[in-house]
Amino acid sequence: WILLNMVDTPGHADFGVEVSKSLASIEGAVLLFDSVQGVQAQTLSVYDKARALGKQILPALTKIDIPSARPLEVALAVSDLFAFDPDTIMKTSARNRIGVRELLDSVCENIPPPCPLSD
């Protein structure tokens, strides 16, 4: 068994301070991109903050099962904007449990464990 401590940050850009505090307390981040709406401004902000803190970032598309989803188009936009290899962008749907196990496996394999606290 593996214990994962996960933090969900607010999605709205007005919560920048809360996002920064959350990012300071973690080792890495899964950056979710809505495959219907595409890249949004707050995602750019979260990405910039995570990179500035040296966090490992795993990109993932969400809602790939919705009929209006554009996973290929959004993956290419994510690749262009953030320099992620489009083949490494995880494709998920929480509603239909698509790619969730693979995403969690990737978190376990690619995000380092927390550093021990000193006494």
GIGIPE-V471360 format. One record per helix or strand of 2 or more residues. SS is the DSSP state (2 for helix, 1 for strand). FROM is the first residue (numbers start at 1). TO is the last residue. If there is no record, write none. Layout:
BEGIN
ss: <SS	SS>
from: <FROM	FROM>
to: <TO	TO>
END
This chain:
BEGIN
ss: <2	1	2	1	2	2	1	2>
from: <13	28	41	56	71	86	90	100>
to: <24	34	52	62	82	88	91	110>
END
